[in-house]
Amino acid sequence: MSYNQLASCAHIRRENWYFTDGEPVQAGITYVPVDVANTSVVASTRQLGAGGLYRRLEDLGYPMHRMREEVHARMPSPEEAAALRLPPGVPVLEVLHTSYDTKERPFEVTRFVVRADLGALDYEITVED
């Protein structure tokens, strides 16, 4: 299931904003299918407690086995530029994160939009034989 497919099906939408020194630097919009979130705290509570979203999803039977992230650089939409208080000409990084359970079912997609002038991506991935 792609970001567009998940975002267009019946879902729970969660929005998170990240700030540095009071300035918005990143937005994350998460989509969890209604049949996954159901009536759990994922669907009904702002503060998800220790372990956050992924711990609550694991509690529901959706442990993250694998994730995929697609990263693109692009110019922001006018709405994104305003919300992130971007100076003219500053691009954003868009990260589409998809979580898969042990049965290889996608159960969560988050679209991050990151100010490219104040943000960075730093990955460390363990490769197993």
Residue, then its C-alpha position, 0 to 999 in steps of 0.5 A: m500500500s502506498y502513501n496515496q492509497l493509505a491516505s485515501c482509505a478510511h484512516i486515522r490522521r495524526e499530525n506532529w510538528y517539530f520545533t527548534d528554538g521556537e521555529p518550526v522545522q518539520a511536520g509529520i502527518t501520519y496515517v493509520p488505517v481505521d481497521v488497525a487503529n480501531t478504537s484504541v488510544v491511537a485513534s482517540t488520544r493526543q499523548l500516546g505515552a511511553g514508546g509513542l505511536y510505534r509502541r501502541l501499534e505493537d500493543l495492537g499486534y502490529p510490530m514494526h518488522r521493516m520500514r521503507e523511506e523514500v526521500h525527495a527534495r522539492m520546493p514547498s507548496p505555498e501552504e508548507a512555506a507559510a507553516l514552516r516560515l520558510p524564506p523564499g527559495v528554500p527547499v524542503l525534504e519530503v520523507l515518506h515513511t512506511s512501516y511493515d509488520t512481520k507479515e509484510r503488511p503496511f500498517e502506517v505511513t508518515r509523510f514528513v516535510v523538513r526544512a532543508d536549510l535547518g534539517a538533515l537526514d542521518y541514517e545508520i542501517t545495520v545490514e544482516d547476512 
